[in-house]
Amino acid sequence: MRIEHQIRAFEQIFKNYDGLLPLHRFLFIYFKQNKKMGSSDRRWSSRYIYSFFRLGKALIKEQQVVRLAVADFLCNTTPSLVVETHLPALAAQMEQPVKTKLELVQQAFADFKLADVFSFHQNLSAAVEKEDFFVSFFTQPDLFLRITTGHLKPLLEALKEHEVPVQELSETTLVLPNGTKLENVFPNQKFYQVQDLSSQKTGMFFEPKTWDYWWDCCAASGGKSLLLHDLEPSVQLLVSDVRENSLNNLDDRFHEAGIKKYQKKVLDLLQNNDPDLHHYEFDGIILDAPCSGSGTWGRTPEMLYFFDEHKISHYTRLQKAIATNVVKYLKPGKPLIYITCSVFKQENEEVVGYLEENLSLKLEKMEVIKGYQDKADTMFVARLIKV
Ligand SMILES: C[S@@+](CC[C@H](N)C(=O)[O-])C[C@H]1O[C@@H](n2cnc3c(N)ncnc32)[C@H](O)[C@@H]1O
């Protein structure tokens, strides 16, 4: 029977997946190795496994197939065999809003607790509204584009021509449905960047001045540097990262964006980099730190199931050590912009507290950027001034 076939395919994937690779990567490889799965099998397996992980650890004592049905019910508005078979009483309610569906699930399962969706909630930054944050996991985040100032019109026209539904948030931000194939719409990446809305909002903390010299010290493929450049094109930039590969991607993106003048270094910021940097002094440093990524788990819900809480302290150690090593190259009176895509207070406010206590830094402002209210990632940003 078709439903049994669907469940078996889901169970096989669940059995083989250990959380080490990102789920989308694992599925790509898995489907390649299991060529007998047709496109419908692939579509249903993906829907089921993603929905399943969005339930986190809620109803963990229930039978797996029942949990799958609850998850599919909460995450989707179109009918499915698993809901029709295992939750027939709710099947007619698929199109209801998530909050209504949650009430129905709570009525049907006395031991359903919303907080179990995100079982690390004791660690949340105080500003995060817990209920709204938990509920956000049942909806896939959107795809956001940041548009170079003055280039909105032709991009909108291309989207219209390709019949892509688009929402204009501002002159520089567009929202598209997740999964939009941008390479089919735009001939190149010249005037836009794929960048989450909250990541775009961190730019409001940069406040660069003309001809400043800035260091993006964990630059990866350059998302924050490109944002900084758009805010103040005269800024001179040093970009660095421990991963050379990411910096190669940065080169490509800078090239597409027409940025030619910048310095680049591969640096491990856990080491002493004085031989390389002793004469450097910056007007601003962006530290977009390695972190748990817990503010982005709406895109990678498998982490709700597999993340090991002990890893938080590993990240906080990294964050404090990297900050300590970079601040000495900052001019007095100038800002360190500390950013994470984490919702954990240990990586956010507590690291800021540590920096204030142990380094010559004074907090000017900090904010949890609540992406869960906008179908976006949740991030943290602080602006600290060197005294
Ligand atoms: C959150 S990502 C940066 C994202 C990037 N700024 C952007 O906007 O797309 C953190 C980066 O820190 C880098 N990193 C981790 N450990 C590091 C270390 N010890 N030294 C330097 N960079 C490190 C990682 O390679 C990763 O690229």
The ligand as an SDF file (V2000), in Angstrom:
LIG
                    3D

 27 29  0  0  0  0  0  0  0  0999 V2000
   29.4610   32.7520   11.4370 C   0  0  0  0  0  0  0  0  0  0  0  0
   30.7410   32.3630   10.3640 S   0  0  0  0  0  0  0  0  0  0  0  0
   31.0510   33.8810    9.5460 C   0  0  0  0  0  0  0  0  0  0  0  0
   30.0280   34.2490    8.5100 C   0  0  0  0  0  0  0  0  0  0  0  0
   30.3900   35.4500    7.6500 C   0  0  0  0  0  0  0  0  0  0  0  0
   30.8640   36.5620    8.4220 N   0  0  0  0  0  0  0  0  0  0  0  0
   29.2250   35.8920    6.8010 C   0  0  0  0  0  0  0  0  0  0  0  0
   28.6770   36.9840    6.9720 O   0  0  0  0  0  0  0  0  0  0  0  0
   28.8310   35.1270    5.8910 O   0  0  0  0  0  0  0  0  0  0  0  0
   32.0950   32.1670   11.4230 C   0  0  0  0  0  0  0  0  0  0  0  0
   33.4220   31.9810   10.7290 C   0  0  0  0  0  0  0  0  0  0  0  0
   34.4310   31.9010   11.7440 O   0  0  0  0  0  0  0  0  0  0  0  0
   35.4930   31.1380   11.2250 C   0  0  0  0  0  0  0  0  0  0  0  0
   36.3490   30.6590   12.3200 N   0  0  0  0  0  0  0  0  0  0  0  0
   36.1300   29.6600   13.1960 C   0  0  0  0  0  0  0  0  0  0  0  0
   37.1700   29.4970   14.0050 N   0  0  0  0  0  0  0  0  0  0  0  0
   38.0830   30.4210   13.6530 C   0  0  0  0  0  0  0  0  0  0  0  0
   39.4020   30.7310   14.0930 C   0  0  0  0  0  0  0  0  0  0  0  0
   39.9610   30.0400   15.0850 N   0  0  0  0  0  0  0  0  0  0  0  0
   40.0680   31.7220   13.4950 N   0  0  0  0  0  0  0  0  0  0  0  0
   39.5020   32.4230   12.4800 C   0  0  0  0  0  0  0  0  0  0  0  0
   38.2590   32.1750   11.9950 N   0  0  0  0  0  0  0  0  0  0  0  0
   37.5780   31.1660   12.5780 C   0  0  0  0  0  0  0  0  0  0  0  0
   34.7850   30.0060   10.4940 C   0  0  0  0  0  0  0  0  0  0  0  0
   35.6400   29.4560    9.5210 O   0  0  0  0  0  0  0  0  0  0  0  0
   33.5640   30.7110    9.9090 C   0  0  0  0  0  0  0  0  0  0  0  0
   33.7870   31.0550    8.5770 O   0  0  0  0  0  0  0  0  0  0  0  0
  1  2  1  0
  2  3  1  0
  2 10  1  0
  3  4  1  0
  4  5  1  0
  5  6  1  0
  5  7  1  0
  7  8  2  0
  7  9  1  0
 10 11  1  0
 11 12  1  0
 11 26  1  0
 12 13  1  0
 13 14  1  0
 13 24  1  0
 14 15  1  0
 14 23  1  0
 15 16  2  0
 16 17  1  0
 17 18  1  0
 17 23  2  0
 18 19  1  0
 18 20  2  0
 20 21  1  0
 21 22  2  0
 22 23  1  0
 24 25  1  0
 24 26  1  0
 26 27  1  0
M  CHG  2   2   1   9  -1
M  END
$$$$
